[in-house]
Amino acid sequence: MQICLNGARGAADGAVVPMSPGAMAQSAAEAVAAGASDIHVHPKTPCGQDTLSPKAVAATLEAIRARVAVPVGVTTGAWAEPDSAARVEYVRSWTVLPDHASVNWHEPGAEEVAAALLDRGIGVEAGIWSGTDGATRFAASPLAPRVLRVLAEVMDTSPDTAEESSRALLADLGTAHGRPVLLHGMEGGAWPVLRLAGRLGLMTRIGLEDTLALPDGERAISNGQLAAEGLAQYRAAAQRLS
């Protein structure tokens, strides 16, 4: 179970979302104590914006690794740096390296960013979003067989249709070049997709990036709470047929 600590959320989403390196580290520690085995985090500027800057990435990774001993990955999303050449230069300039980093395959420059990560020995999580041409581009990519895993990211936020959208995305991915698949949803689709991942025996994730709410709609108080509930839901679903 991967925990996604904060995503592109900001102060408007509430104090529960960790924004500083110290808060991210505390949140990661709580989630790992609850059973999470991998971390995905978005380093932030002092004003709370996603950033790929070496200083912010180093501070975030060092703080989290001081508290947990599980793999830690970061984003390379285009919203953090729209210029793809600049994203590549950021990766090349990192002084502290994550264990892995996500690359959204539908974004311009995805191949170049992924190549820069691989050149530095950083695992690549290939983000394949539903509703984009990411699956098609990934299928044709010479880098695809070298990625750490595929993030099958379901953008359908409806609890009524997210499972159907998940199955369509998985069909589009096919064999995913034989790479492991982590399936997850967003907002209202987060919990239905997590339970489907359990039934299909796929990796999954949960956390304040994906949802601020528990399955009953109550607002979550921490990533630790989401990790504990996510594992419980996943294990229960895994006992059922797909």
Phi, psi and omega per residue, in radians:
M1 nan 2.065 3.052
Q2 -1.554 2.502 3.027
I3 -1.906 2.258 3.119
C4 -1.839 1.829 -2.846
L5 -1.180 -0.713 -2.965
N6 -2.560 -0.625 -3.095
G7 1.113 -2.697 -3.126
A8 -1.490 0.188 3.126
R9 -1.146 2.777 -3.129
G10 -2.338 -2.877 -3.069
A11 -1.038 -0.517 -3.124
A12 -1.128 -0.319 -3.137
D13 -1.506 -0.022 3.058
G14 1.873 2.785 -3.080
A15 -1.192 -0.260 -3.133
V16 -1.163 -0.432 -3.117
V17 -1.396 2.112 -3.105
P18 -1.288 2.268 -3.054
M19 -2.041 -0.622 -3.126
S20 -1.593 2.770 3.089
P21 -0.951 -0.714 3.133
G22 -1.122 -0.739 3.128
A23 -1.179 -0.669 3.085
M24 -1.099 -0.722 -3.137
A25 -1.120 -0.767 3.108
Q26 -1.094 -0.755 3.136
S27 -1.133 -0.710 3.103
A28 -1.093 -0.735 -3.132
A29 -1.087 -0.729 3.122
E30 -1.135 -0.700 -3.130
A31 -1.188 -0.711 3.110
V32 -1.152 -0.692 3.086
A33 -1.071 -0.514 3.124
A34 -1.464 -0.118 3.065
G35 2.145 -0.068 3.093
A36 -1.121 2.518 -3.081
S37 -2.113 0.103 -3.123
D38 -2.776 2.577 -3.092
I39 -2.085 2.382 2.944
H40 -2.167 2.229 -3.027
V41 -2.452 2.654 3.039
H42 -1.918 1.851 3.029
P43 -1.011 2.585 -3.039
K44 -2.166 2.657 2.937
T45 -1.330 2.929 3.089
P46 -1.004 -0.447 3.127
C47 -1.618 0.112 2.994
G48 1.611 0.247 3.108
Q49 -1.639 2.558 3.056
D50 -1.074 2.478 -3.132
T51 -2.579 2.678 3.056
L52 -1.910 0.197 -3.054
S53 -1.093 2.466 -3.126
P54 -0.964 -0.692 -3.113
K55 -1.105 -0.819 -3.127
A56 -1.198 -0.725 3.123
V57 -1.088 -0.786 -3.141
A58 -1.089 -0.818 -3.114
A59 -1.082 -0.709 -3.129
T60 -1.168 -0.853 -3.116
L61 -1.119 -0.747 -3.121
E62 -1.124 -0.703 3.136
A63 -1.140 -0.788 -3.117
I64 -1.174 -0.774 -3.103
R65 -1.179 -0.351 3.053
A66 -1.255 -0.281 -3.078
R67 -1.951 -0.457 -3.087
V68 -2.344 2.792 -3.107
A69 -2.079 0.530 3.117
V70 -1.873 2.857 3.107
P71 -1.051 2.531 -3.137
V72 -2.223 2.238 3.129
G73 -2.167 2.801 -3.122
V74 -2.204 2.954 3.063
T75 -1.506 2.750 2.872
T76 -2.227 0.492 -3.047
G77 -0.984 2.521 -3.091
A78 -1.122 -0.407 3.100
W79 -1.151 -0.445 3.107
A80 -1.330 -0.523 3.092
E81 -2.738 1.771 -3.058
P82 -1.104 -0.510 -3.100
D83 -1.391 2.047 -3.049
S84 -1.150 -0.613 3.105
A85 -1.132 -0.655 3.108
A86 -1.172 -0.627 3.086
R87 -1.084 -0.731 3.099
V88 -1.077 -0.761 -3.138
E89 -1.141 -0.646 3.058
Y90 -1.041 -0.844 3.137
V91 -0.997 -0.751 -3.122
R92 -1.195 -0.372 -3.078
S93 -1.722 -0.055 3.140
W94 -1.053 2.320 3.135
T95 -1.656 -0.421 3.023
V96 -2.117 2.208 -2.992
L97 -1.720 2.353 2.998
P98 -1.258 2.867 3.042
D99 -1.263 -0.568 3.115
H100 -2.697 2.892 3.100
A101 -2.558 2.491 3.137
S102 -1.523 2.470 3.091
V103 -2.247 2.082 3.132
N104 -1.420 1.968 -2.915
W105 -1.214 -0.287 3.116
H106 -1.479 -0.176 -3.082
E107 -1.411 2.549 3.054
P108 -0.999 2.386 3.111
G109 1.441 0.143 -3.094
A110 -1.015 -0.758 -3.121
E111 -1.072 -0.740 -3.105
E112 -1.187 -0.701 3.112
V113 -1.149 -0.777 3.121
A114 -1.068 -0.724 3.132
A115 -1.100 -0.715 3.127
A116 -1.113 -0.694 3.094
L117 -1.109 -0.831 -3.129
L118 -1.088 -0.672 3.113
D119 -1.052 -0.491 -3.127
R120 -1.665 0.072 3.108
G121 1.383 0.366 3.135
I122 -1.689 2.277 3.103
G123 -1.128 2.522 -3.129
V124 -1.910 2.193 2.952
E125 -1.707 1.979 -3.098
A126 -1.454 1.858 -3.135
G127 -1.406 1.991 3.131
I128 -1.967 1.818 -3.087
W129 -1.499 2.406 2.980
S130 -1.128 2.618 3.133
G131 1.391 0.173 3.088
T132 -2.227 3.106 3.081
D133 -1.603 0.303 -3.091
G134 -0.999 -0.753 -3.114
A135 -1.105 -0.723 3.127
T136 -1.131 -0.781 3.132
R137 -1.143 -0.670 3.120
F138 -1.156 -0.703 -3.132
A139 -1.034 -0.542 -3.105
A140 -1.657 -0.008 -3.028
S141 -1.422 2.291 3.062
P142 -1.224 -0.270 3.123
L143 -1.512 -0.251 -3.027
A144 -0.935 -0.775 -3.123
P145 -1.166 -0.172 -3.074
R146 -1.753 -0.078 -3.090
V147 -1.291 2.727 3.121
L148 -1.175 -0.808 3.123
R149 -2.876 2.943 3.081
V150 -1.835 2.280 2.998
L151 -1.664 1.831 3.062
A152 -1.474 1.806 -2.938
E153 -1.880 1.921 -3.030
V154 -1.570 1.973 -3.086
M155 -1.500 -0.116 3.090
D156 -1.245 1.980 -3.069
T157 -1.632 0.099 3.131
S158 -1.472 2.210 3.089
P159 -1.133 -0.317 -3.108
D160 -1.455 -0.477 -3.040
T161 -2.131 -0.062 -3.068
A162 -1.089 -0.637 3.133
E163 -1.142 -0.756 3.094
E164 -1.060 -0.732 3.114
S165 -1.135 -0.614 3.104
S166 -1.091 -0.811 -3.109
R167 -1.138 -0.627 3.096
A168 -1.148 -0.724 3.124
L169 -1.140 -0.737 3.117
L170 -1.106 -0.644 3.090
A171 -1.136 -0.700 3.101
D172 -1.099 -0.619 -3.134
L173 -1.270 -0.473 -3.131
G174 1.054 -2.241 -3.122
T175 -1.420 -0.117 3.137
A176 0.902 0.648 -3.136
H177 0.979 0.456 3.109
G178 1.322 0.166 -3.132
R179 -1.506 2.610 3.081
P180 -1.059 2.601 -3.119
V181 -2.046 2.290 2.997
L182 -1.922 2.054 -3.080
L183 -1.822 2.242 3.089
H184 -2.612 2.788 3.136
G185 -2.068 -3.071 -3.073
M186 -2.308 2.519 3.033
E187 0.852 -2.146 -3.087
G188 -1.104 -0.356 3.115
G189 -1.569 -0.092 -3.014
A190 -1.068 -0.846 -3.058
W191 -1.305 -0.729 3.046
P192 -1.029 -0.676 -3.138
V193 -1.235 -0.677 3.083
L194 -1.048 -0.774 3.141
R195 -1.151 -0.629 3.066
L196 -1.106 -0.730 3.100
A197 -1.007 -0.698 3.098
G198 -1.092 -0.752 -3.131
R199 -1.187 -0.535 -3.130
L200 -1.562 -0.109 -3.127
G201 1.268 0.496 3.113
L202 -1.718 2.731 2.986
M203 -1.123 2.762 3.101
T204 -2.636 -3.120 3.088
R205 -2.604 2.859 3.035
I206 -2.674 2.849 3.128
G207 2.678 3.059 -3.047
L208 -1.175 -0.287 2.988
E209 -1.131 -0.740 -3.016
D210 -1.506 -0.612 -3.114
T211 -2.741 2.540 3.045
L212 -1.723 0.022 -3.003
A213 -2.136 2.641 2.986
L214 -1.395 2.969 -3.097
P215 -1.008 -0.508 3.139
D216 -1.481 0.060 3.127
G217 1.615 -0.181 3.109
E218 -1.191 2.496 -3.112
R219 -1.196 2.319 3.123
A220 -1.251 2.582 3.131
I221 -1.746 -0.207 -3.117
S222 -2.968 2.864 2.997
N223 -1.168 -0.544 3.090
G224 -1.065 -0.741 3.104
Q225 -1.123 -0.737 3.111
L226 -1.128 -0.692 3.122
A227 -1.101 -0.786 -3.134
A228 -1.104 -0.797 3.141
E229 -1.197 -0.665 3.122
G230 -1.069 -0.769 3.121
L231 -1.133 -0.701 3.123
A232 -1.108 -0.778 3.137
Q233 -1.149 -0.720 -3.125
Y234 -1.105 -0.820 -3.108
R235 -1.147 -0.671 3.100
A236 -1.128 -0.733 -3.135
A237 -1.167 -0.609 -3.103
A238 -1.119 -0.349 -3.139
Q239 -1.449 -0.131 -3.134
R240 -1.779 2.817 3.086
L241 -1.332 2.586 3.103
S242 -1.282 nan nan
